[in-house]
Each structure stands twice: as C-alpha cells, then as structure tokens.
Amino acid sequence: MNTITKEMPIGEVVQTYPQTIEVFLRHGLMCFGCAIARFENVEQGALAHGIDVEALMQDLNAAVPTAMSNPMTNDQ
C-alpha cells in the first residue's frame, strides 16, 4: 500500500514528508510552496503541469520510509 496517494493535497504531502520536495522539483512541479498547493492534490498539480502522474507517485512513495514492520515478525 502506498503512503502517499494522488488524492492527497500537495501541501499536506510536503508538510508531512519534507523529503518529497526534492522529488517534486526533480519532476518539474514547483508549486508546492504556492497557496494553491494546500488545496490542489498531487494528481491535479501533475496534470496541470504535464507531469507523468504514475512516475511522480512512484518516486514520491520511494522517498518516504515504509510503514513499521509487523512486530510479530521481529523475533529475537
């Protein structure tokens, strides 16, 4: 399951996962600091700027740590 979804507001993604700023910049999406970023979701922003949504989503999710592993599998 992905941590970041294309329905999430850009501002929320950046605030929650600051390491995604570099990913947005690399894909040419510079509007994360814009007032609209609080309301526009990742998909809307990407489409408005001609950015491949699926590639962006893959890179955004690769930039964030995965959820904690299941404690039941961490036998010592």
PyMOL Python script that loads the backbone (N, CA, C, O; Angstrom):
from pymol import cmd

cmd.read_pdbstr("""\
ATOM      1  N   MET A   1       0.842  -1.191   0.000  1.00  0.00           N
ATOM      2  CA  MET A   1       0.000   0.000   0.000  1.00  0.00           C
ATOM      3  C   MET A   1       0.883   1.249   0.000  1.00  0.00           C
ATOM      4  O   MET A   1       1.897   1.301   0.697  1.00  0.00           O
ATOM      5  N   ASN A   2       0.495   2.237  -0.776  1.00  0.00           N
ATOM      6  CA  ASN A   2       1.275   3.465  -0.865  1.00  0.00           C
ATOM      7  C   ASN A   2       1.000   4.376   0.319  1.00  0.00           C
ATOM      8  O   ASN A   2      -0.127   4.475   0.803  1.00  0.00           O
ATOM      9  N   THR A   3       2.044   5.032   0.768  1.00  0.00           N
ATOM     10  CA  THR A   3       1.930   6.004   1.847  1.00  0.00           C
ATOM     11  C   THR A   3       1.306   7.290   1.331  1.00  0.00           C
ATOM     12  O   THR A   3       0.448   7.884   1.983  1.00  0.00           O
ATOM     13  N   ILE A   4       1.746   7.711   0.155  1.00  0.00           N
ATOM     14  CA  ILE A   4       1.246   8.934  -0.469  1.00  0.00           C
ATOM     15  C   ILE A   4       0.318   8.532  -1.603  1.00  0.00           C
ATOM     16  O   ILE A   4       0.645   7.663  -2.412  1.00  0.00           O
ATOM     17  N   THR A   5      -0.839   9.171  -1.651  1.00  0.00           N
ATOM     18  CA  THR A   5      -1.781   8.901  -2.735  1.00  0.00           C
ATOM     19  C   THR A   5      -1.927  10.148  -3.602  1.00  0.00           C
ATOM     20  O   THR A   5      -1.628  11.259  -3.164  1.00  0.00           O
ATOM     21  N   LYS A   6      -2.385   9.955  -4.825  1.00  0.00           N
ATOM     22  CA  LYS A   6      -2.538  11.100  -5.727  1.00  0.00           C
ATOM     23  C   LYS A   6      -3.679  12.015  -5.325  1.00  0.00           C
ATOM     24  O   LYS A   6      -3.800  13.125  -5.842  1.00  0.00           O
ATOM     25  N   GLU A   7      -4.522  11.555  -4.399  1.00  0.00           N
ATOM     26  CA  GLU A   7      -5.624  12.379  -3.903  1.00  0.00           C
ATOM     27  C   GLU A   7      -5.203  13.318  -2.770  1.00  0.00           C
ATOM     28  O   GLU A   7      -5.958  14.216  -2.399  1.00  0.00           O
ATOM     29  N   MET A   8      -4.015  13.118  -2.226  1.00  0.00           N
ATOM     30  CA  MET A   8      -3.536  13.950  -1.112  1.00  0.00           C
ATOM     31  C   MET A   8      -3.165  15.351  -1.597  1.00  0.00           C
ATOM     32  O   MET A   8      -2.561  15.495  -2.660  1.00  0.00           O
ATOM     33  N   PRO A   9      -3.523  16.392  -0.822  1.00  0.00           N
ATOM     34  CA  PRO A   9      -3.090  17.742  -1.184  1.00  0.00           C
ATOM     35  C   PRO A   9      -1.560  17.844  -1.203  1.00  0.00           C
ATOM     36  O   PRO A   9      -0.883  17.278  -0.345  1.00  0.00           O
ATOM     37  N   ILE A  10      -1.039  18.554  -2.167  1.00  0.00           N
ATOM     38  CA  ILE A  10       0.410  18.710  -2.290  1.00  0.00           C
ATOM     39  C   ILE A  10       1.005  19.281  -1.003  1.00  0.00           C
ATOM     40  O   ILE A  10       2.037  18.803  -0.531  1.00  0.00           O
ATOM     41  N   GLY A  11       0.364  20.293  -0.437  1.00  0.00           N
ATOM     42  CA  GLY A  11       0.868  20.904   0.790  1.00  0.00           C
ATOM     43  C   GLY A  11       0.955  19.919   1.936  1.00  0.00           C
ATOM     44  O   GLY A  11       1.899  19.967   2.725  1.00  0.00           O
ATOM     45  N   GLU A  12      -0.012  19.029   2.038  1.00  0.00           N
ATOM     46  CA  GLU A  12      -0.002  18.009   3.096  1.00  0.00           C
ATOM     47  C   GLU A  12       1.156  17.036   2.894  1.00  0.00           C
ATOM     48  O   GLU A  12       1.819  16.642   3.853  1.00  0.00           O
ATOM     49  N   VAL A  13       1.392  16.652   1.643  1.00  0.00           N
ATOM     50  CA  VAL A  13       2.497  15.730   1.352  1.00  0.00           C
ATOM     51  C   VAL A  13       3.822  16.361   1.774  1.00  0.00           C
ATOM     52  O   VAL A  13       4.630  15.725   2.451  1.00  0.00           O
ATOM     53  N   VAL A  14       4.041  17.600   1.378  1.00  0.00           N
ATOM     54  CA  VAL A  14       5.300  18.287   1.669  1.00  0.00           C
ATOM     55  C   VAL A  14       5.458  18.530   3.170  1.00  0.00           C
ATOM     56  O   VAL A  14       6.555  18.393   3.711  1.00  0.00           O
ATOM     57  N   GLN A  15       4.373  18.886   3.835  1.00  0.00           N
ATOM     58  CA  GLN A  15       4.450  19.140   5.273  1.00  0.00           C
ATOM     59  C   GLN A  15       4.727  17.845   6.043  1.00  0.00           C
ATOM     60  O   GLN A  15       5.523  17.835   6.981  1.00  0.00           O
ATOM     61  N   THR A  16       4.078  16.779   5.649  1.00  0.00           N
ATOM     62  CA  THR A  16       4.243  15.505   6.338  1.00  0.00           C
ATOM     63  C   THR A  16       5.555  14.828   5.980  1.00  0.00           C
ATOM     64  O   THR A  16       6.189  14.202   6.830  1.00  0.00           O
ATOM     65  N   TYR A  17       5.959  14.950   4.734  1.00  0.00           N
ATOM     66  CA  TYR A  17       7.171  14.298   4.227  1.00  0.00           C
ATOM     67  C   TYR A  17       8.050  15.318   3.508  1.00  0.00           C
ATOM     68  O   TYR A  17       8.043  15.374   2.278  1.00  0.00           O
ATOM     69  N   PRO A  18       8.808  16.126   4.253  1.00  0.00           N
ATOM     70  CA  PRO A  18       9.624  17.175   3.619  1.00  0.00           C
ATOM     71  C   PRO A  18      10.629  16.644   2.593  1.00  0.00           C
ATOM     72  O   PRO A  18      11.053  17.377   1.700  1.00  0.00           O
ATOM     73  N   GLN A  19      10.999  15.393   2.722  1.00  0.00           N
ATOM     74  CA  GLN A  19      11.955  14.815   1.772  1.00  0.00           C
ATOM     75  C   GLN A  19      11.361  14.701   0.367  1.00  0.00           C
ATOM     76  O   GLN A  19      12.091  14.436  -0.588  1.00  0.00           O
ATOM     77  N   THR A  20      10.057  14.895   0.229  1.00  0.00           N
ATOM     78  CA  THR A  20       9.441  14.832  -1.098  1.00  0.00           C
ATOM     79  C   THR A  20       9.652  16.107  -1.911  1.00  0.00           C
ATOM     80  O   THR A  20       9.415  16.118  -3.119  1.00  0.00           O
ATOM     81  N   ILE A  21      10.087  17.162  -1.268  1.00  0.00           N
ATOM     82  CA  ILE A  21      10.334  18.422  -2.002  1.00  0.00           C
ATOM     83  C   ILE A  21      11.283  18.171  -3.169  1.00  0.00           C
ATOM     84  O   ILE A  21      11.049  18.650  -4.279  1.00  0.00           O
ATOM     85  N   GLU A  22      12.340  17.430  -2.921  1.00  0.00           N
ATOM     86  CA  GLU A  22      13.319  17.132  -3.971  1.00  0.00           C
ATOM     87  C   GLU A  22      12.661  16.362  -5.122  1.00  0.00           C
ATOM     88  O   GLU A  22      12.977  16.594  -6.289  1.00  0.00           O
ATOM     89  N   VAL A  23      11.764  15.462  -4.796  1.00  0.00           N
ATOM     90  CA  VAL A  23      11.069  14.680  -5.830  1.00  0.00           C
ATOM     91  C   VAL A  23      10.186  15.589  -6.677  1.00  0.00           C
ATOM     92  O   VAL A  23      10.211  15.514  -7.905  1.00  0.00           O
ATOM     93  N   PHE A  24       9.404  16.450  -6.021  1.00  0.00           N
ATOM     94  CA  PHE A  24       8.564  17.386  -6.773  1.00  0.00           C
ATOM     95  C   PHE A  24       9.422  18.238  -7.704  1.00  0.00           C
ATOM     96  O   PHE A  24       9.072  18.427  -8.869  1.00  0.00           O
ATOM     97  N   LEU A  25      10.539  18.752  -7.200  1.00  0.00           N
ATOM     98  CA  LEU A  25      11.422  19.582  -8.013  1.00  0.00           C
ATOM     99  C   LEU A  25      12.001  18.806  -9.183  1.00  0.00           C
ATOM    100  O   LEU A  25      12.061  19.323 -10.298  1.00  0.00           O
ATOM    101  N   ARG A  26      12.423  17.585  -8.946  1.00  0.00           N
ATOM    102  CA  ARG A  26      13.015  16.755  -9.992  1.00  0.00           C
ATOM    103  C   ARG A  26      12.011  16.493 -11.127  1.00  0.00           C
ATOM    104  O   ARG A  26      12.396  16.357 -12.289  1.00  0.00           O
ATOM    105  N   HIS A  27      10.745  16.426 -10.778  1.00  0.00           N
ATOM    106  CA  HIS A  27       9.705  16.186 -11.783  1.00  0.00           C
ATOM    107  C   HIS A  27       9.193  17.483 -12.407  1.00  0.00           C
ATOM    108  O   HIS A  27       8.359  17.445 -13.311  1.00  0.00           O
ATOM    109  N   GLY A  28       9.680  18.621 -11.937  1.00  0.00           N
ATOM    110  CA  GLY A  28       9.278  19.900 -12.516  1.00  0.00           C
ATOM    111  C   GLY A  28       8.028  20.503 -11.906  1.00  0.00           C
ATOM    112  O   GLY A  28       7.434  21.417 -12.477  1.00  0.00           O
ATOM    113  N   LEU A  29       7.627  19.999 -10.752  1.00  0.00           N
ATOM    114  CA  LEU A  29       6.449  20.541 -10.063  1.00  0.00           C
ATOM    115  C   LEU A  29       6.946  21.468  -8.960  1.00  0.00           C
ATOM    116  O   LEU A  29       7.329  21.024  -7.878  1.00  0.00           O
ATOM    117  N   MET A  30       6.933  22.748  -9.255  1.00  0.00           N
ATOM    118  CA  MET A  30       7.493  23.746  -8.345  1.00  0.00           C
ATOM    119  C   MET A  30       6.450  24.398  -7.445  1.00  0.00           C
ATOM    120  O   MET A  30       6.794  25.246  -6.622  1.00  0.00           O
ATOM    121  N   CYS A  31       5.187  24.020  -7.585  1.00  0.00           N
ATOM    122  CA  CYS A  31       4.117  24.763  -6.918  1.00  0.00           C
ATOM    123  C   CYS A  31       3.843  24.312  -5.491  1.00  0.00           C
ATOM    124  O   CYS A  31       2.831  24.714  -4.917  1.00  0.00           O
ATOM    125  N   PHE A  32       4.698  23.499  -4.899  1.00  0.00           N
ATOM    126  CA  PHE A  32       4.444  23.035  -3.529  1.00  0.00           C
ATOM    127  C   PHE A  32       4.457  24.183  -2.526  1.00  0.00           C
ATOM    128  O   PHE A  32       3.889  24.044  -1.443  1.00  0.00           O
ATOM    129  N   GLY A  33       5.077  25.299  -2.844  1.00  0.00           N
ATOM    130  CA  GLY A  33       5.097  26.449  -1.947  1.00  0.00           C
ATOM    131  C   GLY A  33       3.981  27.447  -2.231  1.00  0.00           C
ATOM    132  O   GLY A  33       3.817  28.425  -1.502  1.00  0.00           O
ATOM    133  N   CYS A  34       3.226  27.205  -3.273  1.00  0.00           N
ATOM    134  CA  CYS A  34       2.145  28.094  -3.699  1.00  0.00           C
ATOM    135  C   CYS A  34       0.908  27.899  -2.817  1.00  0.00           C
ATOM    136  O   CYS A  34       0.703  26.815  -2.269  1.00  0.00           O
ATOM    137  N   ALA A  35       0.102  28.922  -2.682  1.00  0.00           N
ATOM    138  CA  ALA A  35      -1.108  28.843  -1.851  1.00  0.00           C
ATOM    139  C   ALA A  35      -2.072  27.773  -2.356  1.00  0.00           C
ATOM    140  O   ALA A  35      -2.794  27.172  -1.560  1.00  0.00           O
ATOM    141  N   ILE A  36      -2.095  27.531  -3.641  1.00  0.00           N
ATOM    142  CA  ILE A  36      -2.990  26.514  -4.212  1.00  0.00           C
ATOM    143  C   ILE A  36      -2.578  25.113  -3.754  1.00  0.00           C
ATOM    144  O   ILE A  36      -3.418  24.214  -3.707  1.00  0.00           O
ATOM    145  N   ALA A  37      -1.319  24.915  -3.422  1.00  0.00           N
ATOM    146  CA  ALA A  37      -0.831  23.592  -3.027  1.00  0.00           C
ATOM    147  C   ALA A  37      -1.553  23.049  -1.798  1.00  0.00           C
ATOM    148  O   ALA A  37      -1.574  21.839  -1.573  1.00  0.00           O
ATOM    149  N   ARG A  38      -2.140  23.934  -1.010  1.00  0.00           N
ATOM    150  CA  ARG A  38      -2.885  23.471   0.163  1.00  0.00           C
ATOM    151  C   ARG A  38      -4.172  22.774  -0.246  1.00  0.00           C
ATOM    152  O   ARG A  38      -4.697  21.952   0.504  1.00  0.00           O
ATOM    153  N   PHE A  39      -4.686  23.093  -1.426  1.00  0.00           N
ATOM    154  CA  PHE A  39      -5.971  22.562  -1.869  1.00  0.00           C
ATOM    155  C   PHE A  39      -5.860  21.607  -3.057  1.00  0.00           C
ATOM    156  O   PHE A  39      -6.655  20.677  -3.193  1.00  0.00           O
ATOM    157  N   GLU A  40      -4.867  21.846  -3.911  1.00  0.00           N
ATOM    158  CA  GLU A  40      -4.706  21.028  -5.107  1.00  0.00           C
ATOM    159  C   GLU A  40      -4.041  19.707  -4.738  1.00  0.00           C
ATOM    160  O   GLU A  40      -3.046  19.692  -4.013  1.00  0.00           O
ATOM    161  N   ASN A  41      -4.587  18.603  -5.233  1.00  0.00           N
ATOM    162  CA  ASN A  41      -3.965  17.328  -4.901  1.00  0.00           C
ATOM    163  C   ASN A  41      -2.821  17.023  -5.868  1.00  0.00           C
ATOM    164  O   ASN A  41      -2.629  17.722  -6.864  1.00  0.00           O
ATOM    165  N   VAL A  42      -2.080  15.991  -5.563  1.00  0.00           N
ATOM    166  CA  VAL A  42      -0.889  15.646  -6.347  1.00  0.00           C
ATOM    167  C   VAL A  42      -1.252  15.407  -7.811  1.00  0.00           C
ATOM    168  O   VAL A  42      -0.569  15.898  -8.709  1.00  0.00           O
ATOM    169  N   GLU A  43      -2.311  14.664  -8.048  1.00  0.00           N
ATOM    170  CA  GLU A  43      -2.711  14.367  -9.423  1.00  0.00           C
ATOM    171  C   GLU A  43      -3.074  15.645 -10.178  1.00  0.00           C
ATOM    172  O   GLU A  43      -2.640  15.828 -11.316  1.00  0.00           O
ATOM    173  N   GLN A  44      -3.852  16.522  -9.572  1.00  0.00           N
ATOM    174  CA  GLN A  44      -4.253  17.771 -10.230  1.00  0.00           C
ATOM    175  C   GLN A  44      -3.033  18.619 -10.574  1.00  0.00           C
ATOM    176  O   GLN A  44      -2.936  19.159 -11.676  1.00  0.00           O
ATOM    177  N   GLY A  45      -2.106  18.735  -9.632  1.00  0.00           N
ATOM    178  CA  GLY A  45      -0.903  19.523  -9.874  1.00  0.00           C
ATOM    179  C   GLY A  45      -0.058  18.937 -10.987  1.00  0.00           C
ATOM    180  O   GLY A  45       0.445  19.663 -11.844  1.00  0.00           O
ATOM    181  N   ALA A  46       0.097  17.623 -10.974  1.00  0.00           N
ATOM    182  CA  ALA A  46       0.905  16.969 -12.004  1.00  0.00           C
ATOM    183  C   ALA A  46       0.266  17.142 -13.382  1.00  0.00           C
ATOM    184  O   ALA A  46       0.946  17.499 -14.344  1.00  0.00           O
ATOM    185  N   LEU A  47      -1.022  16.894 -13.473  1.00  0.00           N
ATOM    186  CA  LEU A  47      -1.709  17.019 -14.766  1.00  0.00           C
ATOM    187  C   LEU A  47      -1.670  18.454 -15.290  1.00  0.00           C
ATOM    188  O   LEU A  47      -1.516  18.672 -16.491  1.00  0.00           O
ATOM    189  N   ALA A  48      -1.809  19.419 -14.402  1.00  0.00           N
ATOM    190  CA  ALA A  48      -1.785  20.826 -14.809  1.00  0.00           C
ATOM    191  C   ALA A  48      -0.439  21.235 -15.395  1.00  0.00           C
ATOM    192  O   ALA A  48      -0.352  22.178 -16.182  1.00  0.00           O
ATOM    193  N   HIS A  49       0.612  20.512 -14.999  1.00  0.00           N
ATOM    194  CA  HIS A  49       1.962  20.852 -15.466  1.00  0.00           C
ATOM    195  C   HIS A  49       2.519  19.826 -16.440  1.00  0.00           C
ATOM    196  O   HIS A  49       3.707  19.856 -16.763  1.00  0.00           O
ATOM    197  N   GLY A  50       1.666  18.911 -16.912  1.00  0.00           N
ATOM    198  CA  GLY A  50       2.107  17.932 -17.904  1.00  0.00           C
ATOM    199  C   GLY A  50       3.082  16.907 -17.365  1.00  0.00           C
ATOM    200  O   GLY A  50       3.951  16.428 -18.095  1.00  0.00           O
ATOM    201  N   ILE A  51       2.948  16.568 -16.104  1.00  0.00           N
ATOM    202  CA  ILE A  51       3.863  15.626 -15.450  1.00  0.00           C
ATOM    203  C   ILE A  51       3.212  14.248 -15.388  1.00  0.00           C
ATOM    204  O   ILE A  51       2.014  14.129 -15.129  1.00  0.00           O
ATOM    205  N   ASP A  52       4.004  13.217 -15.625  1.00  0.00           N
ATOM    206  CA  ASP A  52       3.538  11.830 -15.558  1.00  0.00           C
ATOM    207  C   ASP A  52       3.152  11.502 -14.117  1.00  0.00           C
ATOM    208  O   ASP A  52       4.018  11.391 -13.249  1.00  0.00           O
ATOM    209  N   VAL A  53       1.861  11.348 -13.865  1.00  0.00           N
ATOM    210  CA  VAL A  53       1.345  11.148 -12.507  1.00  0.00           C
ATOM    211  C   VAL A  53       1.893   9.864 -11.895  1.00  0.00           C
ATOM    212  O   VAL A  53       2.327   9.861 -10.743  1.00  0.00           O
ATOM    213  N   GLU A  54       1.877   8.782 -12.654  1.00  0.00           N
ATOM    214  CA  GLU A  54       2.317   7.488 -12.101  1.00  0.00           C
ATOM    215  C   GLU A  54       3.803   7.499 -11.749  1.00  0.00           C
ATOM    216  O   GLU A  54       4.196   6.959 -10.715  1.00  0.00           O
ATOM    217  N   ALA A  55       4.628   8.105 -12.594  1.00  0.00           N
ATOM    218  CA  ALA A  55       6.063   8.195 -12.307  1.00  0.00           C
ATOM    219  C   ALA A  55       6.308   9.045 -11.065  1.00  0.00           C
ATOM    220  O   ALA A  55       7.139   8.706 -10.223  1.00  0.00           O
ATOM    221  N   LEU A  56       5.575  10.154 -10.959  1.00  0.00           N
ATOM    222  CA  LEU A  56       5.698  11.020  -9.781  1.00  0.00           C
ATOM    223  C   LEU A  56       5.302  10.262  -8.526  1.00  0.00           C
ATOM    224  O   LEU A  56       6.002  10.321  -7.515  1.00  0.00           O
ATOM    225  N   MET A  57       4.182   9.550  -8.583  1.00  0.00           N
ATOM    226  CA  MET A  57       3.718   8.805  -7.411  1.00  0.00           C
ATOM    227  C   MET A  57       4.727   7.748  -6.985  1.00  0.00           C
ATOM    228  O   MET A  57       4.978   7.566  -5.794  1.00  0.00           O
ATOM    229  N   GLN A  58       5.296   7.063  -7.947  1.00  0.00           N
ATOM    230  CA  GLN A  58       6.297   6.038  -7.639  1.00  0.00           C
ATOM    231  C   GLN A  58       7.493   6.658  -6.924  1.00  0.00           C
ATOM    232  O   GLN A  58       7.975   6.114  -5.931  1.00  0.00           O
ATOM    233  N   ASP A  59       7.969   7.786  -7.423  1.00  0.00           N
ATOM    234  CA  ASP A  59       9.136   8.435  -6.823  1.00  0.00           C
ATOM    235  C   ASP A  59       8.811   9.048  -5.456  1.00  0.00           C
ATOM    236  O   ASP A  59       9.641   9.013  -4.548  1.00  0.00           O
ATOM    237  N   LEU A  60       7.608   9.608  -5.310  1.00  0.00           N
ATOM    238  CA  LEU A  60       7.216  10.167  -4.015  1.00  0.00           C
ATOM    239  C   LEU A  60       7.188   9.072  -2.953  1.00  0.00           C
ATOM    240  O   LEU A  60       7.710   9.252  -1.853  1.00  0.00           O
ATOM    241  N   ASN A  61       6.581   7.948  -3.287  1.00  0.00           N
ATOM    242  CA  ASN A  61       6.482   6.865  -2.314  1.00  0.00           C
ATOM    243  C   ASN A  61       7.833   6.205  -2.040  1.00  0.00           C
ATOM    244  O   ASN A  61       8.057   5.682  -0.948  1.00  0.00           O
ATOM    245  N   ALA A  62       8.729   6.226  -3.024  1.00  0.00           N
ATOM    246  CA  ALA A  62      10.072   5.695  -2.808  1.00  0.00           C
ATOM    247  C   ALA A  62      10.867   6.588  -1.856  1.00  0.00           C
ATOM    248  O   ALA A  62      11.808   6.126  -1.210  1.00  0.00           O
ATOM    249  N   ALA A  63      10.493   7.859  -1.768  1.00  0.00           N
ATOM    250  CA  ALA A  63      11.228   8.819  -0.937  1.00  0.00           C
ATOM    251  C   ALA A  63      10.835   8.762   0.539  1.00  0.00           C
ATOM    252  O   ALA A  63      11.549   9.294   1.390  1.00  0.00           O
ATOM    253  N   VAL A  64       9.713   8.126   0.847  1.00  0.00           N
ATOM    254  CA  VAL A  64       9.265   8.068   2.245  1.00  0.00           C
ATOM    255  C   VAL A  64       9.519   6.687   2.820  1.00  0.00           C
ATOM    256  O   VAL A  64       9.454   5.685   2.108  1.00  0.00           O
ATOM    257  N   PRO A  65       9.809   6.640   4.118  1.00  0.00           N
ATOM    258  CA  PRO A  65      10.060   5.330   4.730  1.00  0.00           C
ATOM    259  C   PRO A  65       8.807   4.468   4.700  1.00  0.00           C
ATOM    260  O   PRO A  65       7.686   4.971   4.776  1.00  0.00           O
ATOM    261  N   THR A  66       9.014   3.183   4.590  1.00  0.00           N
ATOM    262  CA  THR A  66       7.875   2.268   4.609  1.00  0.00           C
ATOM    263  C   THR A  66       7.320   2.195   6.024  1.00  0.00           C
ATOM    264  O   THR A  66       7.996   2.545   6.992  1.00  0.00           O
ATOM    265  N   ALA A  67       6.090   1.738   6.125  1.00  0.00           N
ATOM    266  CA  ALA A  67       5.455   1.606   7.441  1.00  0.00           C
ATOM    267  C   ALA A  67       6.270   0.649   8.291  1.00  0.00           C
ATOM    268  O   ALA A  67       7.004  -0.200   7.784  1.00  0.00           O
ATOM    269  N   MET A  68       6.120   0.809   9.593  1.00  0.00           N
ATOM    270  CA  MET A  68       6.851  -0.062  10.509  1.00  0.00           C
ATOM    271  C   MET A  68       6.547  -1.517  10.187  1.00  0.00           C
ATOM    272  O   MET A  68       5.415  -1.876   9.865  1.00  0.00           O
ATOM    273  N   SER A  69       7.576  -2.343  10.280  1.00  0.00           N
ATOM    274  CA  SER A  69       7.351  -3.758  10.000  1.00  0.00           C
ATOM    275  C   SER A  69       6.489  -4.371  11.096  1.00  0.00           C
ATOM    276  O   SER A  69       6.402  -3.851  12.209  1.00  0.00           O
ATOM    277  N   ASN A  70       5.876  -5.450  10.767  1.00  0.00           N
ATOM    278  CA  ASN A  70       4.997  -6.147  11.704  1.00  0.00           C
ATOM    279  C   ASN A  70       5.799  -6.629  12.888  1.00  0.00           C
ATOM    280  O   ASN A  70       6.736  -7.406  12.705  1.00  0.00           O
ATOM    281  N   PRO A  71       5.467  -6.197  14.113  1.00  0.00           N
ATOM    282  CA  PRO A  71       6.231  -6.607  15.292  1.00  0.00           C
ATOM    283  C   PRO A  71       6.217  -8.107  15.502  1.00  0.00           C
ATOM    284  O   PRO A  71       7.105  -8.640  16.167  1.00  0.00           O
ATOM    285  N   MET A  72       5.236  -8.800  14.954  1.00  0.00           N
ATOM    286  CA  MET A  72       5.154 -10.243  15.119  1.00  0.00           C
ATOM    287  C   MET A  72       6.260 -10.957  14.346  1.00  0.00           C
ATOM    288  O   MET A  72       6.570 -12.112  14.639  1.00  0.00           O
ATOM    289  N   THR A  73       6.866 -10.276  13.350  1.00  0.00           N
ATOM    290  CA  THR A  73       7.910 -10.909  12.554  1.00  0.00           C
ATOM    291  C   THR A  73       9.301 -10.525  13.027  1.00  0.00           C
ATOM    292  O   THR A  73      10.289 -10.947  12.428  1.00  0.00           O
ATOM    293  N   ASN A  74       9.400  -9.738  14.086  1.00  0.00           N
ATOM    294  CA  ASN A  74      10.685  -9.283  14.597  1.00  0.00           C
ATOM    295  C   ASN A  74      11.148 -10.139  15.770  1.00  0.00           C
ATOM    296  O   ASN A  74      11.461  -9.616  16.839  1.00  0.00           O
ATOM    297  N   ASP A  75      11.192 -11.443  15.571  1.00  0.00           N
ATOM    298  CA  ASP A  75      11.640 -12.351  16.635  1.00  0.00           C
ATOM    299  C   ASP A  75      13.100 -12.129  16.927  1.00  0.00           C
ATOM    300  O   ASP A  75      13.911 -11.873  16.038  1.00  0.00           O
ATOM    301  N   GLN A  76      13.410 -12.235  18.207  1.00  0.00           N
ATOM    302  CA  GLN A  76      14.805 -12.017  18.604  1.00  0.00           C
ATOM    303  C   GLN A  76      15.470 -13.297  18.989  1.00  0.00           C
ATOM    304  O   GLN A  76      16.647 -13.298  19.350  1.00  0.00           O
TER     305      GLN A  76
END
""", "prot")
cmd.dss("prot")
cmd.show_as("cartoon", "prot")
cmd.util.cbc("prot")
cmd.orient("prot")
